[in-house]
Amino acid sequence: GEDVEQSLFLSVREGDSSVINCTYTDSSSTYLYWYKQEPGAGLQLLTYIFSNMDMKQDQRLTVLLNKKDKHLSLRIADTQTGDSAIYFCAESNDGNNRLAFGKGNQVVVIP
Amino acid sequence: KAGVTQTPRYLIKTRGQQVTLSCSPISGHRSVSWYQQTPGQGLQFLFEYFSETQRNKGNFPGRFSGRQFSNSRSEMNVSTLELGDSALYLCASSFSSGQETQYFGPGTRLLVL
């Protein structure tokens, strides 16, 4: 079955790097996603990684995937106040669009 | 290209009433999925529609239903509302139904009194 776990809260100083972690249990997951949700808003797709990749970099974002440990992380370099939000990891598998989400990780950036 | 739009953005209903929420996908997208977000349960998948057919369904009671029109717009309906149905309902669209990247709308916040 699908079960995605995330830690709940992270505070970071502006300019530092943030690392958010996620674990998943479904080894058949083929796509893993990171979404950002700001207060009162929907989900914004940040980045995604295919399960046959170990790493993906997209500007300030770096995604690392450890398939053996079923561990996914998102590193945000040079964290800005606009990065304050809740970050969700999600997985999909079985060739369909059904996403299983973690509980989210709230990131607070301190100026 | 315009993003996913959802109407209404906010809604207040009372127990026992029914509600219909609407979602217009990104132009050219044919798959629409619905999710419920609550503080207690987090984000949970409701159902997905593609080419006017329900492709997947989450673990929700039959009071939750949906449909998709020929222009890919989708509606979801909740009948006999309960207090626990208070949530943010999010719609996501993608080009097709096979593990495509999904783009979310701003959501409809439903409060049941």
gemmi code that builds the backbone of each chain (N, CA, C; Angstrom):
import gemmi

chains = {
    "A": [
        ("GLY", (0.814, -1.197, 0.000), (0.000, 0.000, 0.000), (0.849, 1.248, 0.000)),
        ("GLU", (0.192, 2.403, -0.078), (0.925, 3.647, -0.146), (0.973, 4.280, 1.226)),
        ("ASP", (2.151, 4.680, 1.642), (2.282, 5.360, 2.907), (3.476, 6.274, 2.781)),
        ("VAL", (3.240, 7.576, 2.891), (4.304, 8.557, 2.729), (4.428, 9.320, 4.026)),
        ("GLU", (5.650, 9.395, 4.560), (5.844, 10.054, 5.843), (6.803, 11.222, 5.721)),
        ("GLN", (6.476, 12.296, 6.440), (7.322, 13.468, 6.481), (7.410, 13.964, 7.909)),
        ("SER", (8.536, 14.612, 8.212), (8.642, 15.307, 9.495), (7.807, 16.578, 9.402)),
        ("LEU", (7.493, 17.220, 10.530), (6.433, 18.213, 10.519), (6.880, 19.662, 10.382)),
        ("PHE", (8.019, 20.025, 10.989), (8.341, 21.451, 11.097), (9.834, 21.678, 10.948)),
        ("LEU", (10.168, 22.775, 10.241), (11.568, 23.150, 10.081), (11.661, 24.665, 10.074)),
        ("SER", (12.549, 25.213, 10.887), (12.814, 26.646, 10.804), (14.241, 26.834, 10.310)),
        ("VAL", (14.421, 27.847, 9.490), (15.726, 28.071, 8.874), (15.946, 29.566, 8.699)),
        ("ARG", (17.182, 29.986, 8.813), (17.495, 31.400, 8.627), (17.614, 31.724, 7.142)),
        ("GLU", (17.174, 32.902, 6.788), (17.247, 33.362, 5.405), (18.698, 33.265, 4.920)),
        ("GLY", (18.867, 32.706, 3.730), (20.200, 32.555, 3.164), (20.815, 31.189, 3.401)),
        ("ASP", (20.323, 30.484, 4.440), (20.822, 29.127, 4.702), (20.135, 28.137, 3.760)),
        ("SER", (20.605, 26.890, 3.812), (19.958, 25.833, 3.039), (18.940, 25.113, 3.911)),
        ("SER", (17.864, 24.659, 3.288), (16.838, 23.859, 3.970), (16.861, 22.461, 3.372)),
        ("VAL", (16.662, 21.479, 4.201), (16.527, 20.107, 3.700), (15.266, 19.502, 4.299)),
        ("ILE", (14.400, 19.040, 3.443), (13.143, 18.417, 3.855), (13.188, 16.954, 3.436)),
        ("ASN", (12.785, 16.088, 4.341), (12.883, 14.657, 4.079), (11.522, 13.987, 3.993)),
        ("CYS", (11.515, 12.874, 3.316), (10.272, 12.132, 3.085), (10.639, 10.663, 2.921)),
        ("THR", (9.850, 9.789, 3.500), (10.033, 8.354, 3.242), (8.737, 7.783, 2.694)),
        ("TYR", (8.871, 6.788, 1.871), (7.701, 6.158, 1.288), (7.870, 4.653, 1.374)),
        ("THR", (6.768, 3.950, 1.288), (6.837, 2.504, 1.490), (6.583, 1.708, 0.219)),
        ("ASP", (5.978, 2.345, -0.769), (5.589, 1.589, -1.958), (6.755, 1.506, -2.939)),
        ("SER", (7.364, 0.360, -3.045), (8.550, 0.219, -3.885), (8.220, 0.300, -5.371)),
        ("SER", (6.929, 0.240, -5.698), (6.567, 0.329, -7.115), (6.366, 1.775, -7.554)),
        ("SER", (6.586, 2.718, -6.628), (6.458, 4.129, -6.998), (7.391, 4.442, -8.148)),
        ("THR", (6.870, 5.102, -9.150), (7.715, 5.418, -10.296), (7.969, 6.902, -10.447)),
        ("TYR", (7.074, 7.721, -9.914), (7.263, 9.163, -9.939), (7.133, 9.685, -8.517)),
        ("LEU", (8.034, 10.583, -8.156), (7.967, 11.216, -6.830), (8.007, 12.720, -7.026)),
        ("TYR", (7.150, 13.414, -6.296), (6.935, 14.838, -6.516), (7.157, 15.637, -5.231)),
        ("TRP", (7.495, 16.896, -5.434), (7.471, 17.867, -4.341), (6.523, 18.998, -4.723)),
        ("TYR", (5.574, 19.265, -3.824), (4.630, 20.354, -3.997), (4.797, 21.350, -2.850)),
        ("LYS", (4.478, 22.604, -3.145), (4.553, 23.682, -2.144), (3.158, 24.264, -1.975)),
        ("GLN", (2.772, 24.507, -0.733), (1.476, 25.120, -0.473), (1.654, 26.324, 0.441)),
        ("GLU", (1.313, 27.486, -0.064), (1.354, 28.696, 0.743), (-0.019, 28.890, 1.395)),
        ("PRO", (-0.084, 29.678, 2.461), (-1.346, 29.822, 3.192), (-2.509, 30.223, 2.290)),
        ("GLY", (-3.602, 29.491, 2.405), (-4.810, 29.820, 1.651), (-4.733, 29.511, 0.168)),
        ("ALA", (-3.711, 28.806, -0.252), (-3.527, 28.549, -1.683), (-3.568, 27.059, -1.985)),
        ("GLY", (-3.607, 26.752, -3.273), (-3.534, 25.358, -3.704), (-2.104, 24.863, -3.687)),
        ("LEU", (-1.868, 23.762, -4.374), (-0.548, 23.150, -4.409), (0.195, 23.583, -5.667)),
        ("GLN", (1.435, 23.999, -5.463), (2.279, 24.384, -6.587), (3.321, 23.297, -6.820)),
        ("LEU", (3.356, 22.739, -8.023), (4.358, 21.725, -8.329), (5.732, 22.381, -8.376)),
        ("LEU", (6.652, 21.860, -7.547), (8.007, 22.393, -7.536), (8.910, 21.608, -8.476)),
        ("THR", (8.905, 20.318, -8.314), (9.777, 19.466, -9.099), (9.342, 18.018, -8.931)),
        ("TYR", (9.859, 17.154, -9.793), (9.574, 15.735, -9.656), (10.789, 14.955, -10.137)),
        ("ILE", (10.823, 13.697, -9.763), (11.948, 12.857, -10.146), (11.424, 11.485, -10.516)),
        ("PHE", (12.000, 10.905, -11.539), (11.641, 9.544, -11.909), (12.389, 8.579, -11.003)),
        ("SER", (11.841, 7.445, -10.793), (12.443, 6.503, -9.848), (13.751, 5.912, -10.346)),
        ("ASN", (14.072, 6.090, -11.618), (15.347, 5.569, -12.126), (16.463, 6.614, -12.038)),
        ("MET", (16.172, 7.734, -11.370), (17.166, 8.782, -11.181), (17.579, 8.832, -9.711)),
        ("ASP", (18.799, 9.303, -9.464), (19.262, 9.483, -8.091), (19.164, 10.931, -7.645)),
        ("MET", (19.293, 11.831, -8.595), (19.356, 13.230, -8.254), (18.785, 14.070, -9.401)),
        ("LYS", (18.175, 15.178, -9.011), (17.721, 16.139, -10.011), (17.925, 17.532, -9.447)),
        ("GLN", (18.521, 18.411, -10.246), (18.733, 19.784, -9.782), (17.958, 20.733, -10.683)),
        ("ASP", (17.300, 21.695, -10.049), (16.515, 22.676, -10.782), (16.669, 24.003, -10.063)),
        ("GLN", (17.579, 24.821, -10.527), (17.898, 26.122, -9.932), (18.259, 25.930, -8.453)),
        ("ARG", (17.486, 26.485, -7.529), (17.851, 26.373, -6.104), (17.424, 25.044, -5.485)),
        ("LEU", (16.733, 24.229, -6.254), (16.189, 22.983, -5.718), (17.031, 21.786, -6.140)),
        ("THR", (17.313, 20.921, -5.185), (17.988, 19.662, -5.468), (17.191, 18.533, -4.834)),
        ("VAL", (16.834, 17.563, -5.643), (16.105, 16.399, -5.149), (17.047, 15.207, -5.151)),
        ("LEU", (17.075, 14.506, -4.023), (17.858, 13.277, -3.923), (16.922, 12.115, -3.656)),
        ("LEU", (17.139, 11.020, -4.358), (16.311, 9.833, -4.186), (17.185, 8.633, -3.855)),
        ("ASN", (16.887, 7.998, -2.752), (17.557, 6.764, -2.350), (16.515, 5.659, -2.413)),
        ("LYS", (16.510, 4.934, -3.521), (15.478, 3.905, -3.712), (15.626, 2.756, -2.737)),
        ("LYS", (16.846, 2.463, -2.387), (17.082, 1.331, -1.477), (16.412, 1.592, -0.126)),
        ("ASP", (16.565, 2.837, 0.368), (15.975, 3.196, 1.661), (14.599, 3.825, 1.515)),
        ("LYS", (14.123, 3.982, 0.279), (12.835, 4.632, -0.005), (12.810, 6.019, 0.667)),
        ("HIS", (13.846, 6.790, 0.431), (13.999, 8.087, 1.044), (14.162, 9.152, -0.030)),
        ("LEU", (13.400, 10.211, 0.125), (13.409, 11.333, -0.823), (13.700, 12.603, -0.039)),
        ("SER", (14.549, 13.461, -0.582), (14.800, 14.729, 0.101), (14.765, 15.874, -0.894)),
        ("LEU", (14.448, 17.039, -0.366), (14.434, 18.276, -1.150), (15.331, 19.277, -0.447)),
        ("ARG", (16.342, 19.743, -1.148), (17.221, 20.764, -0.590), (16.933, 22.084, -1.301)),
        ("ILE", (16.698, 23.118, -0.509), (16.489, 24.462, -1.057), (17.715, 25.283, -0.685)),
        ("ALA", (18.446, 25.724, -1.688), (19.631, 26.538, -1.434), (19.225, 27.999, -1.274)),
        ("ASP", (20.009, 28.737, -0.459), (19.781, 30.169, -0.295), (18.299, 30.454, -0.007)),
        ("THR", (17.799, 29.860, 1.053), (16.369, 29.953, 1.372), (15.950, 31.401, 1.567)),
        ("GLN", (14.819, 31.745, 0.958), (14.278, 33.092, 1.017), (12.983, 33.110, 1.840)),
        ("THR", (12.556, 34.297, 2.262), (11.319, 34.383, 3.048), (10.131, 33.877, 2.241)),
        ("GLY", (10.177, 34.025, 0.921), (9.099, 33.521, 0.081), (9.026, 32.000, 0.016)),
        ("ASP", (10.027, 31.333, 0.577), (10.010, 29.872, 0.628), (9.242, 29.351, 1.837)),
        ("SER", (8.809, 30.251, 2.719), (8.000, 29.832, 3.865), (6.688, 29.249, 3.357)),
        ("ALA", (6.439, 28.005, 3.685), (5.264, 27.307, 3.151), (5.240, 25.906, 3.745)),
        ("ILE", (4.230, 25.146, 3.332), (4.199, 23.717, 3.660), (4.617, 22.964, 2.406)),
        ("TYR", (5.502, 22.006, 2.574), (6.015, 21.231, 1.454), (5.527, 19.794, 1.566)),
        ("PHE", (4.951, 19.301, 0.493), (4.435, 17.935, 0.463), (5.222, 17.106, -0.537)),
        ("CYS", (5.587, 15.915, -0.126), (6.071, 14.965, -1.111), (4.899, 14.056, -1.476)),
        ("ALA", (4.940, 13.524, -2.678), (3.857, 12.670, -3.160), (4.431, 11.625, -4.095)),
        ("GLU", (3.753, 10.511, -4.157), (4.194, 9.447, -5.056), (3.028, 8.987, -5.914)),
        ("SER", (3.356, 8.483, -7.083), (2.341, 7.838, -7.911), (2.947, 6.570, -8.484)),
        ("ASN", (2.100, 5.626, -8.794), (2.593, 4.365, -9.345), (1.477, 3.701, -10.140)),
        ("ASP", (1.747, 2.483, -10.556), (0.753, 1.690, -11.289), (0.249, 2.395, -12.535)),
        ("GLY", (1.021, 3.330, -13.051), (0.644, 3.966, -14.305), (-0.584, 4.849, -14.236)),
        ("ASN", (-0.946, 5.306, -13.014), (-2.123, 6.170, -12.954), (-1.789, 7.491, -12.277)),
        ("ASN", (-2.757, 8.365, -12.247), (-2.571, 9.719, -11.731), (-2.879, 9.864, -10.254)),
        ("ARG", (-3.160, 8.777, -9.596), (-3.527, 8.864, -8.184), (-2.275, 9.157, -7.359)),
        ("LEU", (-2.290, 10.295, -6.679), (-1.141, 10.693, -5.860), (-1.398, 10.361, -4.394)),
        ("ALA", (-0.360, 9.823, -3.748), (-0.398, 9.621, -2.306), (0.542, 10.653, -1.692)),
        ("PHE", (0.024, 11.456, -0.779), (0.777, 12.562, -0.206), (1.251, 12.248, 1.203)),
        ("GLY", (2.386, 12.854, 1.575), (2.787, 12.882, 2.966), (1.979, 13.937, 3.692)),
        ("LYS", (2.186, 14.036, 5.024), (1.419, 14.987, 5.828), (1.915, 16.413, 5.661)),
        ("GLY", (3.064, 16.566, 5.060), (3.588, 17.903, 4.829), (4.612, 18.322, 5.859)),
        ("ASN", (5.479, 19.211, 5.456), (6.520, 19.736, 6.322), (6.455, 21.253, 6.251)),
        ("GLN", (6.166, 21.893, 7.401), (6.085, 23.351, 7.398), (7.479, 23.942, 7.545)),
        ("VAL", (7.832, 24.803, 6.619), (9.117, 25.479, 6.655), (8.885, 26.950, 6.969)),
        ("VAL", (9.551, 27.436, 8.003), (9.465, 28.840, 8.372), (10.849, 29.458, 8.195)),
        ("VAL", (10.916, 30.491, 7.389), (12.187, 31.149, 7.121), (12.271, 32.406, 7.984)),
        ("ILE", (13.309, 32.474, 8.769), (13.507, 33.599, 9.689), (14.413, 34.628, 9.028)),
        ("PRO", (13.933, 35.878, 8.917), (14.761, 36.901, 8.233), (16.046, 37.198, 8.998)),
    ],
    "B": [
        ("LYS", (-0.848, 30.499, -20.750), (-1.936, 29.533, -20.617), (-2.529, 29.691, -19.233)),
        ("ALA", (-3.841, 29.769, -19.134), (-4.481, 29.909, -17.838), (-4.318, 28.612, -17.065)),
        ("GLY", (-4.265, 28.746, -15.729), (-4.117, 27.577, -14.886), (-5.452, 26.924, -14.614)),
        ("VAL", (-5.435, 26.008, -13.672), (-6.653, 25.320, -13.252), (-7.501, 26.293, -12.439)),
        ("THR", (-8.760, 26.389, -12.770), (-9.652, 27.274, -12.010), (-10.723, 26.455, -11.312)),
        ("GLN", (-11.076, 26.914, -10.112), (-12.109, 26.235, -9.331), (-13.104, 27.265, -8.835)),
        ("THR", (-14.368, 26.891, -8.896), (-15.423, 27.760, -8.385), (-16.420, 26.942, -7.594)),
        ("PRO", (-17.017, 27.518, -6.540), (-16.606, 28.794, -5.957), (-15.324, 28.630, -5.143)),
        ("ARG", (-14.755, 29.673, -4.671), (-13.563, 29.578, -3.834), (-13.919, 29.281, -2.380)),
        ("TYR", (-15.049, 29.780, -1.945), (-15.483, 29.572, -0.561), (-16.970, 29.246, -0.550)),
        ("LEU", (-17.348, 28.406, 0.377), (-18.730, 27.950, 0.432), (-19.076, 27.589, 1.863)),
        ("ILE", (-20.249, 28.021, 2.304), (-20.741, 27.627, 3.627), (-22.082, 26.923, 3.430)),
        ("LYS", (-22.194, 25.731, 3.978), (-23.420, 24.944, 3.888), (-23.774, 24.437, 5.280)),
        ("THR", (-24.980, 23.905, 5.392), (-25.381, 23.288, 6.657), (-25.516, 21.783, 6.475)),
        ("ARG", (-25.456, 21.087, 7.575), (-25.570, 19.627, 7.544), (-26.822, 19.186, 6.800)),
        ("GLY", (-26.697, 18.159, 6.005), (-27.825, 17.616, 5.268), (-27.991, 18.197, 3.875)),
        ("GLN", (-27.392, 19.349, 3.646), (-27.482, 19.941, 2.307), (-26.542, 19.215, 1.351)),
        ("GLN", (-26.640, 19.588, 0.081), (-25.707, 19.055, -0.898), (-24.944, 20.221, -1.534)),
        ("VAL", (-23.805, 19.889, -2.143), (-22.981, 20.937, -2.723), (-22.357, 20.427, -4.027)),
        ("THR", (-22.188, 21.340, -4.973), (-21.520, 21.013, -6.237), (-20.361, 21.973, -6.434)),
        ("LEU", (-19.191, 21.412, -6.676), (-17.988, 22.195, -6.905), (-17.553, 22.005, -8.356)),
        ("SER", (-16.962, 23.043, -8.924), (-16.596, 22.992, -10.328), (-15.096, 23.195, -10.529)),
        ("CYS", (-14.573, 22.552, -11.559), (-13.153, 22.644, -11.872), (-12.980, 22.733, -13.384)),
        ("SER", (-12.246, 23.740, -13.825), (-11.897, 23.857, -15.244), (-10.404, 23.595, -15.390)),
        ("PRO", (-10.031, 22.561, -16.137), (-8.608, 22.211, -16.248), (-7.864, 23.165, -17.164)),
        ("ILE", (-6.556, 23.012, -17.159), (-5.719, 23.756, -18.106), (-6.132, 23.360, -19.521)),
        ("SER", (-6.150, 24.325, -20.416), (-6.554, 24.056, -21.793), (-5.712, 22.935, -22.388)),
        ("GLY", (-6.414, 21.950, -22.952), (-5.716, 20.814, -23.545), (-5.562, 19.634, -22.623)),
        ("HIS", (-5.757, 19.846, -21.324), (-5.688, 18.735, -20.362), (-7.006, 17.992, -20.347)),
        ("ARG", (-6.921, 16.670, -20.312), (-8.135, 15.859, -20.372), (-8.389, 15.064, -19.095)),
        ("SER", (-7.433, 15.077, -18.189), (-7.615, 14.347, -16.934), (-7.818, 15.339, -15.801)),
        ("VAL", (-8.803, 15.069, -14.980), (-9.074, 15.894, -13.801), (-9.186, 14.983, -12.580)),
        ("SER", (-8.422, 15.311, -11.551), (-8.473, 14.561, -10.292), (-8.926, 15.485, -9.183)),
        ("TRP", (-9.573, 14.909, -8.192), (-10.052, 15.668, -7.039), (-9.412, 15.109, -5.764)),
        ("TYR", (-9.068, 16.037, -4.860), (-8.487, 15.669, -3.577), (-9.184, 16.454, -2.470)),
        ("GLN", (-9.260, 15.838, -1.308), (-9.773, 16.501, -0.124), (-8.616, 16.744, 0.831)),
        ("GLN", (-8.529, 17.959, 1.359), (-7.469, 18.269, 2.321), (-8.087, 18.709, 3.639)),
        ("THR", (-7.780, 17.988, 4.700), (-8.231, 18.343, 6.043), (-7.029, 18.313, 6.975)),
        ("PRO", (-7.105, 19.062, 8.087), (-5.969, 19.049, 9.029), (-5.687, 17.650, 9.587)),
        ("GLY", (-6.724, 16.876, 9.786), (-6.535, 15.576, 10.405), (-6.063, 14.493, 9.449)),
        ("GLN", (-6.633, 14.441, 8.276), (-6.336, 13.375, 7.319), (-5.355, 13.777, 6.233)),
        ("GLY", (-5.042, 15.057, 6.149), (-4.135, 15.498, 5.100), (-4.803, 15.480, 3.736)),
        ("LEU", (-4.019, 15.222, 2.725), (-4.508, 15.217, 1.351), (-4.892, 13.799, 0.960)),
        ("GLN", (-6.154, 13.640, 0.571), (-6.630, 12.317, 0.189), (-7.276, 12.368, -1.189)),
        ("PHE", (-6.969, 11.357, -1.972), (-7.481, 11.264, -3.328), (-8.958, 10.876, -3.302)),
        ("LEU", (-9.760, 11.619, -4.074), (-11.191, 11.321, -4.191), (-11.470, 10.488, -5.434)),
        ("PHE", (-11.209, 11.052, -6.591), (-11.405, 10.341, -7.857), (-10.735, 11.083, -8.993)),
        ("GLU", (-10.618, 10.366, -10.117), (-10.043, 10.931, -11.326), (-10.978, 10.673, -12.493)),
        ("TYR", (-11.106, 11.659, -13.358), (-11.889, 11.522, -14.572), (-11.017, 11.786, -15.783)),
        ("PHE", (-11.239, 10.985, -16.798), (-10.525, 11.144, -18.069), (-11.497, 10.811, -19.180)),
        ("SER", (-11.586, 11.704, -20.144), (-12.525, 11.501, -21.265), (-13.907, 11.103, -20.761)),
        ("GLU", (-14.388, 11.841, -19.796), (-15.751, 11.709, -19.261), (-15.995, 10.406, -18.498)),
        ("THR", (-14.926, 9.676, -18.208), (-15.066, 8.392, -17.513), (-14.269, 8.433, -16.215)),
        ("GLN", (-14.842, 7.873, -15.165), (-14.107, 7.792, -13.913), (-13.050, 6.696, -14.037)),
        ("ARG", (-11.787, 7.069, -13.810), (-10.691, 6.125, -13.992), (-10.232, 5.503, -12.679)),
        ("ASN", (-10.278, 6.296, -11.620), (-9.845, 5.828, -10.309), (-10.749, 6.426, -9.256)),
        ("LYS", (-10.878, 5.715, -8.158), (-11.714, 6.216, -7.075), (-11.002, 5.955, -5.761)),
        ("GLY", (-11.031, 6.940, -4.884), (-10.451, 6.790, -3.555), (-11.440, 6.164, -2.600)),
        ("ASN", (-11.060, 6.119, -1.338), (-11.867, 5.441, -0.336), (-12.807, 6.428, 0.358)),
        ("PHE", (-13.788, 6.884, -0.367), (-14.781, 7.817, 0.163), (-16.171, 7.227, -0.035)),
        ("PRO", (-17.122, 7.612, 0.850), (-18.473, 7.065, 0.719), (-19.151, 7.528, -0.560)),
        ("GLY", (-20.257, 6.863, -0.885), (-20.985, 7.141, -2.110), (-21.595, 8.531, -2.168)),
        ("ARG", (-21.585, 9.240, -1.007), (-22.103, 10.617, -1.017), (-21.233, 11.535, -1.890)),
        ("PHE", (-20.023, 11.102, -2.115), (-19.105, 11.875, -2.947), (-19.171, 11.324, -4.372)),
        ("SER", (-19.485, 12.184, -5.313), (-19.562, 11.738, -6.699), (-19.021, 12.833, -7.597)),
        ("GLY", (-18.810, 12.473, -8.831), (-18.294, 13.468, -9.756), (-18.704, 13.147, -11.170)),
        ("ARG", (-18.351, 14.055, -12.048), (-18.560, 13.793, -13.462), (-17.645, 14.718, -14.257)),
        ("GLN", (-17.485, 14.382, -15.517), (-16.674, 15.211, -16.394), (-17.439, 15.427, -17.691)),
        ("PHE", (-17.335, 16.616, -18.196), (-18.045, 16.984, -19.413), (-17.141, 16.849, -20.631)),
        ("SER", (-17.733, 16.987, -21.789), (-16.975, 16.778, -23.028), (-15.869, 17.824, -23.212)),
        ("ASN", (-15.992, 18.959, -22.539), (-14.933, 19.977, -22.640), (-13.890, 19.802, -21.529)),
        ("SER", (-13.927, 18.675, -20.852), (-13.007, 18.278, -19.773), (-13.271, 18.962, -18.445)),
        ("ARG", (-14.163, 19.928, -18.404), (-14.533, 20.499, -17.106), (-15.154, 19.417, -16.221)),
        ("SER", (-14.916, 19.524, -14.945), (-15.411, 18.492, -14.038), (-16.173, 19.137, -12.886)),
        ("GLU", (-17.099, 18.413, -12.368), (-17.821, 18.804, -11.163), (-17.752, 17.655, -10.173)),
        ("MET", (-17.723, 18.019, -8.892), (-17.901, 16.999, -7.874), (-19.070, 17.414, -6.988)),
        ("ASN", (-19.787, 16.433, -6.526), (-20.978, 16.660, -5.729), (-20.856, 15.900, -4.404)),
        ("VAL", (-21.246, 16.564, -3.348), (-21.324, 15.886, -2.059), (-22.754, 16.035, -1.567)),
        ("SER", (-23.407, 14.929, -1.321), (-24.789, 14.974, -0.847), (-24.822, 14.727, 0.665)),
        ("THR", (-25.926, 15.109, 1.270), (-26.137, 14.910, 2.700), (-24.879, 15.281, 3.495)),
        ("LEU", (-24.523, 16.536, 3.422), (-23.278, 16.999, 4.022), (-23.202, 16.714, 5.513)),
        ("GLU", (-21.988, 16.358, 5.938), (-21.687, 16.148, 7.353), (-20.626, 17.158, 7.779)),
        ("LEU", (-20.555, 17.388, 9.100), (-19.578, 18.355, 9.602), (-18.172, 17.993, 9.151)),
        ("GLY", (-17.879, 16.701, 9.101), (-16.544, 16.239, 8.723), (-16.200, 16.457, 7.266)),
        ("ASP", (-17.162, 16.908, 6.481), (-16.872, 17.195, 5.068), (-16.240, 18.564, 4.904)),
        ("SER", (-16.182, 19.338, 5.988), (-15.510, 20.631, 5.928), (-14.045, 20.410, 5.562)),
        ("ALA", (-13.620, 21.039, 4.499), (-12.273, 20.767, 3.981), (-11.965, 21.723, 2.840)),
        ("LEU", (-10.727, 21.646, 2.399), (-10.326, 22.302, 1.158), (-10.361, 21.232, 0.067)),
        ("TYR", (-11.134, 21.470, -0.967), (-11.242, 20.513, -2.062), (-10.411, 21.026, -3.230)),
        ("LEU", (-9.442, 20.227, -3.600), (-8.501, 20.617, -4.637), (-8.712, 19.790, -5.890)),
        ("CYS", (-8.601, 20.461, -6.993), (-8.722, 19.824, -8.289), (-7.359, 19.911, -8.975)),
        ("ALA", (-6.996, 18.876, -9.693), (-5.734, 18.872, -10.420), (-5.977, 18.401, -11.840)),
        ("SER", (-5.269, 18.985, -12.782), (-5.429, 18.524, -14.157), (-4.092, 18.069, -14.725)),
        ("SER", (-4.188, 17.159, -15.681), (-3.008, 16.700, -16.398), (-3.413, 16.372, -17.816)),
        ("PHE", (-2.396, 16.219, -18.661), (-2.675, 16.025, -20.078), (-3.425, 14.716, -20.329)),
        ("SER", (-2.951, 13.656, -19.694), (-3.640, 12.383, -19.871), (-3.699, 11.666, -18.541)),
        ("SER", (-4.042, 10.393, -18.586), (-4.328, 9.670, -17.352), (-3.209, 8.752, -16.900)),
        ("GLY", (-2.086, 8.770, -17.556), (-1.044, 7.807, -17.231), (0.147, 8.403, -16.528)),
        ("GLN", (0.044, 8.646, -15.244), (1.151, 9.182, -14.434), (1.728, 10.458, -15.025)),
        ("GLU", (0.873, 11.336, -15.385), (1.281, 12.637, -15.892), (1.464, 13.616, -14.744)),
        ("THR", (2.286, 14.614, -14.952), (2.438, 15.685, -13.973), (1.117, 16.412, -13.808)),
        ("GLN", (0.726, 16.594, -12.544), (-0.560, 17.218, -12.264), (-0.386, 18.637, -11.756)),
        ("TYR", (-1.256, 19.508, -12.184), (-1.234, 20.908, -11.790), (-2.522, 21.215, -11.045)),
        ("PHE", (-2.360, 21.826, -9.879), (-3.494, 22.025, -8.989), (-4.097, 23.422, -9.101)),
        ("GLY", (-5.393, 23.475, -8.854), (-6.091, 24.736, -8.735), (-5.979, 25.287, -7.324)),
        ("PRO", (-6.584, 26.457, -7.066), (-6.487, 27.094, -5.743), (-7.369, 26.445, -4.693)),
        ("GLY", (-8.310, 25.628, -5.135), (-9.164, 24.927, -4.184), (-10.461, 25.653, -3.884)),
        ("THR", (-11.410, 24.875, -3.388), (-12.667, 25.412, -2.857), (-12.705, 25.053, -1.381)),
        ("ARG", (-12.841, 26.076, -0.541), (-12.909, 25.809, 0.897), (-14.370, 25.694, 1.298)),
        ("LEU", (-14.740, 24.520, 1.770), (-16.115, 24.226, 2.166), (-16.198, 24.164, 3.679)),
        ("LEU", (-17.135, 24.907, 4.222), (-17.402, 24.860, 5.663), (-18.819, 24.361, 5.858)),
        ("VAL", (-18.968, 23.290, 6.610), (-20.283, 22.720, 6.894), (-20.635, 23.027, 8.347)),
        ("LEU", (-21.758, 23.708, 8.548), (-22.185, 24.099, 9.911), (-23.326, 23.223, 10.405)),
    ],
}
model = gemmi.Model(1)
for chain_id, residues in chains.items():
    chain = gemmi.Chain(chain_id)
    for i, (resn, *xyz) in enumerate(residues, 1):
        res = gemmi.Residue()
        res.name, res.seqid = resn, gemmi.SeqId(i, " ")
        for name, pos in zip(("N", "CA", "C"), xyz):
            atom = gemmi.Atom()
            atom.name, atom.element = name, gemmi.Element(name[0])
            atom.pos, atom.b_iso = gemmi.Position(*pos), 0.0
            res.add_atom(atom)
        chain.add_residue(res)
    model.add_chain(chain)
structure = gemmi.Structure()
structure.add_model(model)
structure.setup_entities()
